[in-house]
Amino acid sequence: MYYVEDGTKACGFYECRKCGQRFLDVRHVKTMPCPYCSSETMDMEIGPDDEIPEVREDAELLEWIEGEENVERYDTLLSLAVTGGNYGWI
């Protein structure tokens, strides 16, 4: 599958308030850092005078999905939106 591993029985359906991306993740938390826009703002080369950037949890849990068949359905629908219907990644 595109977002989670094959055979995943439960996952969260998240949406980022900042960039609007929707994605699946196996963690079950109310909010989490967005894997798309939080990676752009993190600078791992911090000097002695630089401040550590604040980790923002912009992705919010919309729905907890249970059942292997339901997880596969959501994964397929979201991946079609990202790939534009190109099944070449399978």
N, C-alpha and C positions, 0 to 999 in steps of 0.2 A: 504494500500500500504506500501511499505518498507521504502522509503525515505521521502515522503510527505503524508499528510492526504488524505483520500478518498474525492473526490469532488474538489480537487485543480484545479483551472482553468488556472493558469500560474505559472511557476517556472523557475529558472535558472539551466542550466546544466554546472557544474564546473569541472575543473581538477586542481589538485595540481601540481605545478612545482617541488616541492621537493620530494614527495613520489609517485606521479603518480596516486593517487586515483581519481576516478571520482564519482560525487555524484550530487544529486538534492537538491536545497534549494529554499524556497519561497522568499528570499530576492533578490532584483534586484540591485546588485552592481557590479562594474567591477572586483574588487578583494576583498577577504575576508580571514580570518584565516581558515586554513584547520582544520576541526573537528577531523581528524585522527592524523596528526603529530604535530599540535600545542598543543594538550592536553598532549602530552608526554613531551614537553619541559617546560610547565608551572609548577612552583613550588609555591604553595600557602603559604608555610611556609617560609616567608622571615624574616630574622633577621634584627636587626638594622644596621648592617654593610654590608648587602647584597644589591646589585643593583636590581632594578625592571627589570625583563626580558623584552626585546623588543617583542612586538606583531608583528609577521610577517604575512603579507597577501600574502600567497603563492598560494592560490586557485584563478584561473582566470576564468571568465565567458566565456564559449565557445559559448553558444547559449541560447537565451531566448525562452522558449517553451510556446506556448499559446494554449488553448483548452483542455478541460478535457480529451478528448480521446487521444490526443498526450501526455499529461503529464502521463497518465496511461500507455501508450505504452513504454515511456522512463523508467518509474519506473520499469516496469516488466522486460525489457531487462537488466537494470543495476542490479536488484536484482538477476536475473538468473546468472549473472557473479559472484556475491558475494557468493550466496548460492550453486552454482554448480548444479542448477536445482532441488534442494530440495524444494518442496512446503510445507514442514512441518511448516514453519513460518506463513503461511496464517491462 
